Amino acid sequence: MIRLTVLYNLPAGADEAEYLAWRRANHADYVNGMPGVLRSDFARVESISPSSSVPAYRFQTTVDWPDYDSYAAAFLNEQAQADLRKNLERLGDYLFVVSEILND
């Protein structure tokens, strides 16, 4: 299984409530509607360990596909990348991690 994890912050001055409303409705449907998606989750980071550390990112999205080819077909195609560039305009700093899940 391939998991895309996106860690990110909103830009300074962004309206978090407005963003959450958009992310939970419009964008959730978009993510879940991508071909081959097995599961997706959206979370707000509340804390990290050790507890004296400050989280570097406020939000986390994970999206799972059954294999790399499914991920690539859904996420790395020209239209998905164009959509991504548009959606990134809503974000501040971010980090994308693509992982192969190795446990059964």
ABEGO torsion letter per residue (X at the ends): XBBBBBBBBBBBGBBAAAAAAAAABAAAAAAAABBGBABBBBBBBABBOBAABBBABABBBBBBBABAAAAAAAAABAAAAAAAAAAAAABBBBBBBBBBBABX
